[in-house]
């Protein structure tokens, strides 16, 4: 909860308001420009749930509130797109749940009383969210005093963010509690009878061994099978349910990567060579790096064996402070390396500390913390009990309960001032250091074995595309899109130019990702506005320009015959092959009563399956064959069963052994009950959502 102390920064709120106003103006402008009417609610509708219209404004307001809380809690003035997307999804799920289950809660009299809420936030049955926010991460114990103190301070927070945070937590806790009550009602209605348990136990515990003959469909060549158009139509009419589909898009696209040119490489090389003299003679190489390098200064001291580049490694072992090496080319960049320092340093240090933290960034807080730290520092230097003072005064709870002990740690894991104080000091030193966390009184307890280490300043110039290169690639992509604005031209140009055409298939309207492209949302939105075989304008995604063509569009419902005709033809071919093979099996089976003879007559090798039960998923070496497994389990020992139409081919089998494992009916009943309970909540909710007829229009806005 220490993060709440950062809530004083109000800039994020102002930015969000400005963005919100700009976004609203944009929407209104687009709305008016399209000739819409203020009474046409669909322009501002984010969804329709159970016949109720959900306005965009309602959705966005809730998102904005959580975005501002996230900014305040993280101390950041902006939220990355991934976090924003997660928040949008969370808000969407909340709105759906409220509208789908709200009436059910009311009809069943489900609510959360004030007494219940108090018990979950301050009482004996704390909610996991409260434990997470106010608990000690090491011990799991919750400091109720901290909760009470937070609530007292909440009213004095001029920003109002602490109160907003608390109300948000309370709302989540209440909604979670109500939902769990509802799901528990459903679970209580689920019941497994003794007869169900008995049948399940028999199915699970009966395991059979069997030999089987398999003749695969691929033993008959497709060219030997004729399928008429009428047969395809007849199959389609009888099996329409097999061709239900979602709204999907298939997009073909070409990528024009924005890569550095040879000219860009030369420019980077010339820059690094030209600045070498200045770098070699600067009095402050660290500042020089931070002002000029594409990679900031890394202050860590390295053993020579830890220097990855072998050329630099060999040079550094013989070099003196101030020497410069390079330029070298590594990791798509040119580099100069200068020796900043050479010292005998330990690999690890054992230390303890007392932290006097900074509750905010004000000068008053800083001065009070420094005065307190100075006082404690003087006391411990005079021999006071360090462990007791750490336990009583340190703001680092993880080490305070251990008397401030941090144990052994290697170089580089602590913030720089703390790290330097420990690794450049000696055993027994007592030092006072300021970091971004506050003031640390450090006592170095032990120092590991020392070795010669070097501190390097590496000046890096990355080889990146210049503006000229960027414009050249953009021009290439623009010319491609402009000259090849039909699907036929698009594909012919790809062949002529020997470009690599990629395919993004089965894109849903709300999708946000395509493998290999950085945030391709705009292309997905285009695909749902375009017509089949349309060619797109140029998109820019990260370091790539992209030109796309809409290959196909699938609408929700039953796929049209022409779209699935080839799939149906393959299914009809399999059916006809199965009929031919089953006739062959029937003829052999009518003459034989031994599975070995059946295999010989069919010219196939017998295969074995052991301990197969009704719940088995697949046959070894074959795959998913539920019809064969069900037949085997139901067949008496010694009897030949078949022919059986499977997924891979046609089968005949004979059970060679039946094994029945021991089992307990009560245990099986409990297992089934647990399975039902684990599925009840999710499946019931999904069924209710489906019946609500949710129309999701978010893709029109995001």
C-alpha positions in Angstrom: 0.0 0.0 0.0 3.0 2.3 0.0 2.2 3.0 -3.6 -0.8 5.0 -2.5 1.6 7.7 -1.2 2.2 8.6 -4.9 -1.4 9.7 -5.4 -0.6 13.4 -5.0 0.5 13.7 -8.6 -2.6 15.1 -10.4 -1.2 15.4 -13.9 -2.5 12.1 -15.0 -6.1 13.1 -14.3 -5.8 16.3 -16.3 -4.3 14.4 -19.3 -7.1 11.9 -19.2 -9.7 14.6 -19.1 -8.1 16.4 -22.1 -7.9 13.1 -24.0 -11.5 12.2 -23.1 -12.7 15.6 -24.4 -10.7 15.2 -27.6 -12.1 11.7 -28.1 -15.6 12.8 -27.6 -15.1 15.7 -30.1 -13.7 13.2 -32.6 -16.7 10.9 -32.2 -19.2 13.8 -32.4 -17.4 15.1 -35.5 -17.5 11.7 -37.2 -21.2 11.3 -36.1 -22.3 14.6 -37.6 -20.3 14.2 -40.7 -22.0 10.9 -41.4 -25.4 12.6 -41.4 -26.5 10.8 -38.3 -29.2 11.7 -36.0 -29.0 12.4 -32.3 -31.8 10.0 -31.8 -29.9 7.2 -33.6 -28.5 5.5 -30.5 -26.5 2.8 -32.5 -23.8 5.4 -33.2 -23.0 5.6 -29.5 -23.8 2.0 -28.5 -21.0 -0.2 -27.3 -23.2 -3.3 -26.8 -26.6 -4.7 -26.5 -27.2 -7.1 -23.6 -30.5 -8.8 -22.9 -32.1 -6.2 -25.1 -30.7 -3.3 -23.2 -28.5 -0.8 -24.9 -25.1 -0.1 -23.3 -23.9 3.4 -24.2 -20.3 4.0 -25.2 -20.0 6.8 -22.7 -20.9 4.5 -19.8 -18.2 2.0 -20.8 -15.5 4.7 -21.3 -16.2 6.5 -18.0 -15.6 3.2 -16.1 -12.4 2.6 -18.1 -11.2 6.1 -17.4 -11.7 5.8 -13.6 -9.7 2.6 -13.5 -7.0 4.0 -15.7 -6.6 6.9 -13.4 -6.3 4.6 -10.4 -3.7 2.6 -12.2 -1.7 5.7 -12.9 -1.9 6.8 -9.3 -0.9 3.5 -7.9 1.9 2.9 -10.3 3.2 6.5 -10.1 3.1 6.7 -13.9 1.6 9.5 -16.0 0.7 7.1 -18.9 -0.5 3.6 -19.3 0.8 1.3 -22.0 -1.5 -0.2 -24.6 -1.3 -3.7 -23.1 -2.5 -2.5 -19.7 -5.2 -0.4 -21.3 -6.4 -3.3 -23.3 -6.5 -5.5 -20.1 -8.5 -2.8 -18.3 -11.0 -2.5 -21.2 -11.5 -6.2 -21.1 -12.0 -6.2 -17.3 -14.6 -3.4 -17.5 -16.4 -5.2 -20.3 -16.6 -8.4 -18.3 -18.0 -6.4 -15.3 -20.6 -4.8 -17.4 -21.6 -8.1 -19.0 -21.9 -9.8 -15.6 -23.9 -7.0 -14.1 -26.4 -7.0 -17.0 -26.6 -10.8 -17.4 -26.9 -11.7 -13.7 -28.3 -8.6 -12.1 -31.9 -9.7 -12.3 -31.0 -13.1 -11.1 -29.4 -11.7 -8.0 -32.4 -9.6 -7.3 -34.9 -12.4 -7.9 -33.0 -14.7 -5.6 -32.6 -12.1 -2.9 -28.8 -12.2 -3.1 -26.9 -9.3 -1.7 -24.1 -8.3 0.6 -25.0 -6.8 4.0 -23.0 -4.0 5.6 -22.0 -6.5 8.3 -20.7 -8.9 5.7 -18.7 -6.2 3.9 -17.1 -5.0 7.2 -16.2 -8.6 8.0 -14.4 -9.0 4.7 -12.5 -5.7 4.9 -11.8 -5.3 8.6 -13.2 -8.4 10.4 -12.2 -12.0 10.9 -12.8 -13.2 7.4 -10.7 -10.8 5.3 -11.1 -11.0 1.5 -8.0 -12.1 -0.5 -7.8 -8.6 -2.0 -7.5 -7.0 1.4 -4.8 -9.6 2.4 -2.9 -8.8 -0.8 -3.0 -5.1 -0.3 -2.4 -4.9 3.4 -0.6 -8.2 4.1 3.0 -8.9 4.8 4.3 -10.6 1.7 6.8 -12.7 3.8 4.5 -13.9 6.6 1.0 -13.4 5.0 -0.2 -11.7 8.2 -2.4 -8.6 7.8 -1.8 -5.5 9.9 -5.4 -4.4 10.7 -3.9 -1.2 12.2 -2.7 -0.3 8.8 -6.2 -0.7 7.4 -7.7 1.5 10.1 -4.9 4.1 9.6 -5.5 4.1 5.8 -9.3 4.7 6.3 -8.6 7.5 8.7 -6.1 9.2 6.3 -8.5 8.6 3.4 -10.7 11.5 4.2 -7.7 13.9 4.5 -6.5 13.1 1.0 -7.2 16.3 -1.0 -6.9 14.4 -4.4 -9.7 12.0 -3.4 -7.8 9.1 -5.0 -7.4 7.2 -1.8 -11.1 7.2 -1.3 -11.7 6.3 -5.0 -9.3 3.4 -4.6 -11.0 2.1 -1.5 -14.5 2.4 -3.0 -13.2 0.5 -6.1 -11.9 -2.3 -3.9 -15.1 -2.5 -1.9 -17.1 -2.7 -5.1 -15.0 -5.6 -6.4 -15.2 -7.4 -3.1 -19.0 -7.0 -3.1 -19.5 -8.2 -6.7 -17.2 -11.2 -6.1 -19.1 -12.1 -3.0 -22.5 -11.9 -4.7 -21.3 -13.9 -7.7 -19.9 -16.6 -5.4 -23.2 -16.8 -3.6 -25.0 -17.2 -6.9 -22.6 -19.9 -8.1 -22.9 -21.7 -4.8 -26.7 -21.9 -5.2 -26.1 -23.5 -8.5 -23.6 -26.0 -7.1 -26.0 -26.9 -4.3 -28.5 -27.9 -7.0 -26.1 -30.3 -8.6 -26.4 -33.9 -7.4 -24.8 -37.2 -8.3 -27.0 -40.3 -7.6 -25.6 -43.7 -6.5 -26.6 -45.2 -9.9 -24.7 -42.5 -11.8 -21.6 -43.2 -9.6 -22.0 -46.9 -10.1 -22.1 -46.6 -13.9 -19.2 -44.2 -14.0 -17.1 -46.5 -11.8 -17.9 -49.5 -14.1 -16.9 -47.4 -17.1 -13.7 -46.2 -15.6 -12.5 -49.4 -13.9 -13.3 -51.9 -16.7 -10.2 -52.1 -18.9 -9.9 -54.3 -22.0 -7.0 -55.7 -24.0 -7.8 -56.4 -27.7 -6.3 -57.2 -31.0 -7.5 -55.3 -34.0 -7.2 -55.3 -37.8 -7.2 -51.8 -39.4 -7.4 -51.0 -43.1 -6.8 -47.3 -43.6 -8.8 -45.1 -46.0 -5.6 -44.0 -47.7 -5.2 -47.5 -49.1 -7.8 -46.5 -51.7 -6.7 -43.8 -54.1 -9.0 -40.7 -54.2 -8.9 -40.9 -58.0 -10.9 -44.1 -57.9 -13.8 -42.4 -56.1 -16.3 -40.3 -58.1 -18.4 -37.6 -56.3 -21.2 -35.8 -58.1 -22.5 -32.3 -57.4 -25.8 -33.8 -56.3 -24.1 -35.9 -53.7 -22.3 -32.8 -52.3 -25.7 -30.9 -52.1 -27.4 -33.9 -50.4 -24.6 -34.1 -47.8 -24.8 -30.4 -47.2 -28.6 -30.6 -46.6 -28.3 -33.5 -44.1 -25.3 -32.1 -42.2 -25.8 -28.3 -42.1 -25.1 -28.3 -38.4 -21.5 -29.3 -39.2 -21.0 -26.0 -41.0 -21.9 -23.5 -38.4 -19.3 -20.7 -38.2 -18.4 -17.5 -36.5 -17.8 -14.2 -38.3 -14.2 -14.5 -39.5 -11.8 -13.0 -42.0 -8.8 -14.3 -43.9 -6.2 -11.7 -44.9 -3.2 -12.0 -47.1 -0.5 -9.4 -46.8 3.0 -8.4 -47.8 5.5 -6.9 -45.4 7.9 -4.2 -46.4 10.4 -4.2 -43.4 12.0 -0.8 -42.5 15.6 -2.0 -42.2 18.8 0.0 -42.1 20.5 0.5 -45.5 24.2 0.3 -46.3 24.2 4.1 -46.2 22.7 4.0 -42.7 25.5 1.6 -41.7 28.1 3.9 -43.1 26.7 6.9 -41.3 26.8 5.1 -38.0 30.3 4.0 -38.6 31.4 7.5 -39.6 29.7 9.0 -36.5 31.4 6.6 -34.0 34.8 7.1 -35.7 34.4 10.9 -35.6 33.5 11.1 -32.0 36.3 8.7 -30.8 38.7 11.6 -30.0 36.2 13.5 -27.9 35.3 10.3 -26.0 39.0 9.5 -25.3 39.7 13.0 -23.9 36.5 13.8 -22.0 37.1 14.3 -18.3 33.7 12.7 -17.5 33.1 9.6 -19.6 29.9 8.7 -17.6 28.2 11.9 -18.5 29.5 11.7 -22.0 27.9 8.2 -22.4 24.6 9.4 -21.0 24.5 12.4 -23.3 25.6 10.7 -26.5 25.1 6.9 -26.4 22.1 5.0 -27.5 22.6 2.8 -24.4 23.0 4.4 -21.0 26.0 3.9 -18.8 26.2 0.6 -16.9 28.2 1.1 -13.7 28.7 -2.5 -12.9 32.2 -3.8 -12.3 33.1 -6.9 -14.3 35.6 -9.7 -14.0 37.6 -10.0 -17.2 36.0 -13.4 -17.8 32.5 -11.7 -17.7 33.3 -9.5 -20.7 31.5 -11.3 -23.5 33.3 -9.8 -26.5 36.6 -11.6 -26.8 38.4 -8.7 -28.5 37.4 -6.3 -25.6 38.3 -9.0 -23.1 41.8 -9.4 -24.3 42.3 -5.7 -24.7 40.9 -4.8 -21.2 43.3 -7.2 -19.4 46.3 -5.1 -20.6 44.6 -1.7 -20.8 44.9 1.2 -18.3 42.3 3.6 -16.9 41.4 6.0 -19.7 42.3 3.8 -22.6 39.8 3.5 -25.5 39.1 0.5 -27.8 37.2 0.3 -31.0 35.1 0.9 -32.8 33.7 -2.6 -32.9 30.5 -3.9 -34.5 28.2 -5.9 -32.2 24.4 -6.3 -31.8 23.6 -4.2 -34.8 25.6 -1.2 -33.4 29.0 0.3 -33.4 30.7 0.7 -30.0 33.7 2.4 -28.4 34.8 1.0 -25.0 36.8 3.0 -22.4 38.2 1.9 -19.1 36.7 4.0 -16.3 38.1 2.2 -13.3 40.0 -0.9 -12.2 39.6 -2.1 -8.7 39.9 -5.1 -6.4 36.3 -5.8 -5.4 34.3 -8.7 -3.8 31.8 -10.8 -5.7 29.3 -10.6 -2.9 28.7 -8.8 0.4 26.6 -9.5 3.5 25.0 -6.4 5.0 22.1 -5.1 7.1 20.3 -1.8 6.9 17.7 0.5 8.5 15.6 2.3 5.9 13.9 5.6 6.7 11.5 5.9 3.8 10.1 8.9 2.0 6.3 9.0 2.2 6.1 11.7 -0.5 8.4 13.9 -2.5 8.0 17.1 -0.5 11.0 18.9 0.9 9.5 18.8 4.4 9.2 15.0 4.3 12.8 14.7 2.9 14.2 16.9 5.7 12.3 15.1 8.4 13.5 11.7 7.1 17.1 12.9 6.9 17.0 14.2 10.4 15.7 10.9 11.7 18.3 9.0 9.7 21.1 11.2 11.0 20.0 10.7 14.5 19.8 6.9 14.2 23.1 6.8 12.4 24.8 8.6 15.3 23.2 6.2 17.8 24.3 3.0 16.0 27.8 4.4 15.5 28.0 4.8 19.3 27.2 1.1 19.7 23.4 0.9 20.0 21.7 -2.4 19.2 21.4 -2.3 15.4 19.0 -5.2 15.1 16.6 -3.7 17.7 16.6 -0.3 16.0 16.0 -1.9 12.6 13.1 -3.9 14.0 11.6 -0.7 15.6 12.3 1.9 13.0 13.1 0.4 9.5 10.5 1.0 6.8 11.7 -2.2 5.0 9.4 -4.8 6.5 11.1 -7.7 4.8 14.5 -7.1 6.5 13.2 -5.3 9.7 11.9 -8.5 11.2 15.4 -10.0 10.7 17.1 -7.1 12.4 17.8 -5.4 9.1 19.7 -8.4 7.8 19.8 -8.6 4.0 22.0 -11.7 3.8 24.5 -12.2 1.0 23.9 -10.5 -2.3 26.0 -10.1 -5.5 26.9 -6.8 -7.2 24.2 -5.1 -9.3 21.1 -6.3 -7.4 20.8 -3.2 -5.3 20.2 0.4 -6.4 23.5 2.1 -7.4 24.3 4.3 -4.3 23.5 1.3 -2.0 25.5 -1.0 -4.2 28.5 1.3 -4.3 28.5 1.8 -0.5 28.6 -1.9 0.1 31.0 -3.1 -2.6 33.5 -0.2 -2.2 33.5 -0.4 1.6 35.1 -2.8 4.0 33.9 -5.2 6.7 32.5 -3.3 9.7 31.9 0.0 7.9 28.8 1.9 9.0 27.6 4.3 6.3 24.6 6.5 5.6 23.3 6.6 2.0 20.4 8.2 0.2 18.5 6.5 -2.6 15.2 7.0 -4.3 13.6 4.9 -1.5 14.9 7.1 1.3 17.9 7.0 3.7 19.7 3.8 4.4 22.0 3.2 7.4 24.1 0.3 6.2 26.3 -1.9 8.2 28.7 -4.2 6.2 28.9 -7.5 8.0 31.0 -9.6 5.7 32.9 -9.2 2.4 33.5 -12.0 0.0 36.7 -12.9 -1.8 38.0 -10.0 -3.9 39.2 -10.1 -7.4 40.4 -7.6 -10.1 37.4 -6.0 -11.8 37.0 -3.4 -14.5 34.3 -0.7 -15.0 33.7 0.0 -18.7 32.0 2.9 -20.4 30.6 1.7 -23.7 29.6 4.4 -26.2 27.0 2.8 -28.6 25.7 4.0 -31.9 22.9 1.8 -33.2 22.6 1.2 -36.9 18.9 2.3 -37.5 16.9 3.3 -40.5 17.3 7.0 -41.4 14.5 9.3 -42.4 15.7 8.8 -46.0 15.5 5.0 -45.7 12.1 5.2 -44.0 10.8 7.3 -46.9 12.3 5.0 -49.5 10.6 1.9 -48.0 7.3 3.8 -47.6 7.5 4.9 -51.3 8.0 1.3 -52.3 5.0 0.1 -50.3 2.9 3.0 -51.6 3.7 2.2 -55.2 2.9 -1.5 -54.6 -0.5 -0.6 -53.1 -1.3 2.0 -55.8 -0.3 -0.1 -58.8 -1.7 -3.3 -57.6 -5.1 -2.3 -56.4 -7.0 -5.4 -57.5 -6.7 -8.9 -56.1 -5.4 -10.3 -59.3 -2.7 -7.6 -59.7 -1.8 -8.0 -56.0 -1.1 -11.7 -56.4 0.7 -11.3 -59.7 3.0 -8.5 -58.4 3.9 -10.8 -55.5 5.0 -13.5 -58.0 6.8 -11.0 -60.2 8.7 -9.4 -57.4 9.3 -12.7 -55.6 7.8 -11.3 -52.4 6.8 -13.4 -49.4 3.0 -13.5 -49.1 1.7 -14.1 -45.6 -1.7 -15.3 -44.4 -3.6 -14.3 -41.3 -6.6 -16.7 -41.1 -9.7 -16.8 -39.0 -9.4 -13.3 -37.7 -12.3 -12.3 -35.3 -13.6 -8.8 -35.3 -12.2 -8.1 -31.8 -8.8 -9.7 -32.4 -5.7 -7.5 -31.7 -2.8 -9.7 -32.6 -1.3 -11.2 -35.7 2.0 -13.1 -35.3 5.0 -11.0 -36.4 3.2 -7.7 -36.6 3.2 -5.0 -33.9 -0.3 -3.9 -32.9 -2.1 -4.7 -36.2 -5.5 -3.6 -34.9 -6.1 -1.2 -37.7 -5.6 -3.9 -40.4 -8.1 -6.1 -38.6 -10.7 -3.3 -38.5 -10.0 -2.6 -42.2 -10.7 -6.3 -43.0 -14.2 -6.0 -41.5 -15.0 -2.8 -43.5 -13.6 -4.1 -46.8 -15.1 -6.3 -49.4 -13.6 -9.7 -50.4 -10.6 -9.2 -52.7 -10.2 -5.5 -51.8 -6.6 -4.3 -51.5 -5.7 -2.1 -48.5 -3.8 1.2 -48.2 -0.4 1.1 -46.6 -0.4 0.3 -42.9 2.6 1.0 -40.5 3.1 -1.5 -37.7 6.3 -1.1 -35.7 9.2 -1.4 -38.1 7.1 -2.7 -41.0 4.9 -1.3 -43.7 2.1 -3.7 -44.7 -0.2 -4.0 -47.7 -3.1 -6.4 -47.4 -5.8 -8.1 -49.4 -9.0 -9.5 -48.0 -9.0 -13.1 -49.2 -12.3 -14.3 -47.7 -15.0 -13.3 -45.3 -17.1 -15.8 -43.3 -20.4 -14.6 -41.9 -21.9 -15.9 -38.7 -24.3 -18.8 -39.2 -24.3 -21.7 -41.7 -21.5 -21.5 -44.2 -22.7 -21.3 -47.8 -22.4 -24.4 -49.9 -19.8 -23.0 -52.3 -17.5 -22.2 -49.3 -17.5 -25.7 -47.9 -18.0 -27.7 -51.1 -14.4 -29.0 -51.2 -14.6 -30.0 -47.5 -17.8 -31.9 -48.2 -16.3 -33.6 -51.2 -13.5 -34.9 -48.9 -16.1 -36.2 -46.4 -18.1 -37.9 -49.1 -14.9 -39.6 -50.5 -14.2 -40.9 -47.0 -17.7 -42.2 -46.6 -17.5 -44.0 -50.0 -14.1 -45.5 -49.1 -15.6 -46.6 -45.8 -18.5 -48.3 -47.6 -16.1 -50.2 -49.9 -13.9 -51.3 -47.0 -16.8 -52.3 -44.8 -18.1 -54.6 -47.6 -14.6 -56.2 -47.8 -14.6 -56.7 -44.0 -18.1 -58.2 -43.9 -17.1 -60.7 -46.5 -14.1 -61.8 -44.5 -15.9 -61.8 -41.2 -18.7 -64.0 -42.5 -16.1 -66.7 -43.2 -13.7 -66.3 -40.2 -14.0 -66.6 -36.4 -10.4 -65.9 -35.5 -9.0 -62.3 -35.5 -5.6 -63.6 -36.8 -7.3 -65.2 -39.8 -9.2 -61.9 -40.4 -5.9 -60.0 -40.5 -4.3 -62.5 -42.9 -7.3 -62.4 -45.3 -7.3 -58.6 -45.3 -3.5 -58.5 -45.8 -2.9 -56.3 -42.7 -0.8 -56.8 -39.6 -2.8 -57.1 -36.3 -2.2 -54.3 -33.7 -2.6 -54.6 -29.9 -4.2 -52.2 -27.4 -4.0 -52.8 -23.7 -6.0 -51.5 -20.7 -8.3 -49.4 -22.7 -11.4 -48.1 -20.8 -14.5 -46.2 -21.9 -12.8 -43.0 -20.8 -9.7 -43.5 -22.9 -9.1 -40.8 -25.4 -7.2 -42.5 -28.2 -5.7 -45.7 -29.5 -1.9 -46.0 -29.4 -0.2 -45.4 -32.8 -3.6 -44.5 -34.4 -5.2 -41.6 -32.6 -8.7 -40.4 -31.7 -11.1 -43.3 -32.3 -14.1 -43.1 -29.9 -16.3 -45.6 -31.9 -13.6 -48.3 -31.8 -13.0 -47.8 -28.1 -16.7 -47.9 -27.2 -17.1 -51.1 -29.3 -14.1 -52.8 -27.6 -15.3 -52.0 -24.1 -18.8 -53.4 -24.8 -17.6 -56.6 -26.6 -17.4 -59.9 -24.7 -14.0 -61.6 -24.5 -13.2 -63.8 -27.5 -15.9 -62.3 -29.7 -15.0 -60.7 -33.0 -16.6 -57.2 -33.5 -16.8 -55.3 -36.7 -16.7 -53.9 -39.2 -16.4 -50.5 -37.4 -16.1 -47.2 -39.2 -13.4 -45.1 -37.6 -11.7 -41.8 -38.2 -8.6 -43.4 -39.7 -10.1 -46.4 -41.4 -12.3 -49.5 -40.9 -11.6 -51.9 -38.0 -12.4 -55.4 -36.8 -11.3 -56.4 -33.2 -11.4 -59.2 -30.7 -11.1 -58.6 -26.9 -8.4 -60.8 -25.4 -8.7 -59.9 -21.8 -11.1 -58.0 -19.5 -9.7 -56.4 -16.3 -11.8 -54.8 -13.6 -10.0 -52.6 -11.1 -11.2 -52.2 -7.6 -13.1 -49.0 -6.8 -15.3 -47.4 -4.1 -18.7 -46.1 -5.1 -18.7 -43.3 -2.5 -15.3 -42.1 -3.7 -16.5 -42.1 -7.3 -19.6 -40.2 -6.3 -17.4 -37.5 -4.6 -15.2 -37.3 -7.6 -18.2 -36.8 -9.9 -19.6 -34.2 -7.5 -16.4 -32.3 -7.5 -16.2 -32.4 -11.3 -19.8 -31.0 -11.5 -19.0 -28.3 -9.0 -15.9 -27.2 -10.8 -17.9 -26.9 -14.1 -21.1 -25.6 -12.7 -20.1 -21.9 -12.3 -18.4 -21.5 -15.6 -21.0 -23.5 -17.7 -24.0 -22.0 -16.1 -22.7 -18.4 -16.6 -21.8 -19.2 -20.2 -25.3 -20.6 -20.8 -26.9 -17.4 -19.3 -24.6 -15.2 -21.4 -25.6 -17.1 -24.6 -29.3 -16.7 -23.8 -28.8 -13.0 -23.2 -28.0 -12.5 -26.9 -25.0 -10.2 -26.4 -24.2 -8.0 -29.3 -20.6 -6.8 -28.9 -19.8 -3.6 -30.8 -16.5 -2.7 -29.2 -14.6 -3.2 -32.4 -16.3 -0.1 -33.8 -14.6 2.0 -31.2 -11.3 0.2 -30.4 
